[in-house]
Amino acid sequence: MSKKITYTDGPIGEVEIVKDSLPPPEDLVFKEDTVKITIALSRKSVDFFKEKAAELDTSYQKMIRRLLDSYARAHQYDKVSGTKQDR
């Protein structure tokens, strides 16, 4: 078990101010390069993603896109070395 920390209202000692390392909100909004396609998926798969998306308050299309992106990253090969890239 870890040592219990006791907090007091007294001085806390020397303090070091650290610069904010988080990016500004405008750097978090980016547009991915996307391509619109037509694809036929099974009703079962679409229903699954729609149900999960509703539970998570997101878009089922975004969930499918991220799943495909994740799969592609996991199986992508480096064209130069001919080896599988790390995730």
Residue, then its C-alpha position, 0 to 999 in steps of 0.5 A: m500500500s502506498k504512503k498516505i499523503t497529508y495535505t495542510d493549509g501551510p506553505i508548500g515550499e518552492v514552486e516552479i512554474v511550467k509552461d503550458s505544453l498543450p496545443p491551442p484549440e485551433d491546432l486541434v481542429f484539422k481536416e483529414d484528407t478524405v475520399k468519398i466512396t460507395i461501399a455496400l456493407s452488411r445490414k448487421s455491420v451497419d446496425f452494429f455501428k449505428e447502435k454503438a455510435a448512438e450510445l457514444d454520441t458520435s457518427y457511425q461513419k466516423m467509427i467505421r472510418r477510424l476502424l479502417d484507418s487503424y487497420a490500415r496503419a497496423h498493416q502498412y508496409d514501408k515502401v523503402s525498407g519493405t518492412k511492416q511499420d510500427r503502429 
